[in-house]
Amino acid sequence: MRRFVWPLLVFLALVGLLGAGLQRDPRDVPSPLVGRAAPTFELPLLAAAPATPATPATLSSQSLRGHVWVVNVWASWCVACQAEHPVLIDLARQAGVPVIGLNYKDQPAAASAWLARHGNPYRATVQDSAGRVGLDFGVYGVPETYVIDRAGVIRLKHTGPLTPEAVQQRVLPLLRELSQGAG
């Protein structure tokens, strides 16, 4: 009789773990970078005009220090990015903070044309053609969105397309909290 009890207990434990796992959101991928400094970068601006001292042709993470900001990783070849785009346009209107686009592993001409066609929610878009900065951010795939506080610390990572619910329930409340000096 005892030799059947242990396998039954192990089986029930596995069923319990599987049941708990099925209750989780598969897009909610925890990031070890949340609570840590955002990766530093200096990347060329997408479709940058000729550089002058007043308008640099690059954007660095250091230039955003002291500001709460959002970085959205996207690409013109990404179908989910197109679905997310109207939500990003609304977020940019409501956020009150810079929304920076990180164009990931894309062709600059294709990215510029895509923004011209669909609208540009970004205060600035940087070109990460090789994908190195995306890797530094721990990007699993596009789109992904990060909220970064004044000290340059990642406070939120959202994997997959932003939804209106995620923006209203998670992103905007966090941005308000951080903008009021709590971050």
N, C-alpha and C positions, 0 to 999 in steps of 0.2 A: 504493500500500500504506500509506504514512504517513497518508494522509487518513482511513483507517479505524482507525488505532491510537488517535488522540486521542479520538474519540467512544466507542470501546470502553473506554478508561481512565476517562473521565468516567462512563460507564454503570456500570462496576464499582464506582467510588467511591460513586455514589448508592445502589447495591444494598447496599454495606457499611454506609453510614449508616442506611439504612432498617432493615437487620437489627439494628443496634445499638439503634436506637430502639424496635424491637418487643420487646426484652429488658427494657426499663424498666417499672416499675410506673406506670401512668397516674395513680394517685392520689397519687404521691409528687411533689407540686408544690413545687419549692424556694421558700422564702420569703426575700425580702431582709431580713426583720425578725429572722431567727434570728441571735443574736449582738448584737442591738441592744436598746435599752430598749423595754419594752412601752409601748404607748400609755397615757397617763394618762386616767383617767375618774372621774367621780362620778355614779352612776346610782341611781335609786330601787330599793329592794328590792321584789321581787315579793311581792304580798300582805302588804305591810308593815303591822304593827299601828300604832296611833297612836304617833307619835314621842314619846319622852321623852329626857331627857339620857342615860339609861343605855342606851336602845335607839334609835339613830338610824334614820331612815327611808331612808338612803342608804348605799351602800358605795363607797369610793374605792379606786383602785389604791394610793394613798399609804398607806392603812391596812394594806395587805398587805406593805409594805416590811419587810425583815428576815425574811420567811418565804419558804420555797419553797412554791409553790402551782400548781395546775392550773386552767386556765379551759377550760370546755367550752361551745362555741357550739351552741345547739340551738333548736328551735321545736316547738310542738305540732302544726303542720301538716306536719312533716318525717317521712316514712315511714322513712328510714334512721335517724333519731334513736330511733325506737321499737325498731328492731332492735339498736341500740347500747346501749340503756338497761340491760339486765342486766349488760353488761360494765362500765358506769360504776358501777353499784351495787357490784360486786365491787372495782373500783378504789378507790372511796371507802373501803371496809373495809380494804384492804391498804395504801393509799398512805401513811398517817401524816402527810399534809399536807392543807391545805384544798383541796377541789374546789369551785370557784365556777362556777355556771351563768350564762351570758350568754344570756338569752332574746332571740332575734334576730327583729325585725320580726313580732312576735306580739301578740295581744290578751292582756292580763293575766289576764282571767277564764279564757280557754281554756288558758293556760299553767298556772295554778293547778289547774284541774280535771285537766289531763293528769298533773301531778305527784301529785295525790291518787289518781288511778286507777292509775298505774304505779309509784309509790314515788319518794321524793326522795333522790337520792344527794348532793345539794349541801349544803355548809355554809351557803351563801347563794346566792341567785339574784338577779341584777340584770336590770332590764327595759330593753332597748335597742329600744324601739318604732320609732324612726326608722331604726335600723341604722347610725348614725354611728360608734359605737364599733367595731362589726363591721368597717366599712370601714377604720377606723384600724388594726385588726389584720390587714387584708388578707384578709378572709374571702372565699373564692370561692363557698362554699355551705355549708349546714349538713349534717351536723355537722362541726365542726373542733375540735381540742383542742390546747392550748398548755401547755408547762411553762415556768414562770417562776422564776428563781432569787431568792435573797435580795436581790440588788442591783436587782431589777426588770428583768432582762434575759431575753428570750425565748431559751430553750435548745433547744426542740423545737416543731415544728409538725407535727401529724398531720392530714392532710386526709381526710375521709370518716369512716365509722364506725370506732370503735376495735374491734379484734378481741382475743380473749384472747391471741393470739400477739404482737400489737403491744404489749400491756400488759406481758406477761412478758419480752419480748426487748428492748424499747426504753424504755418509760415507767418501769416500776418500777426497773430498774437506774439510770437517770438520776436518779430521785427519791432513791434511796439515796445515790448519789454526792453530789448537791447537799446533802442533809440532813446529811451527815457533815462539812460545812464546805468542800467543794471548790468551791462555787459561790457 
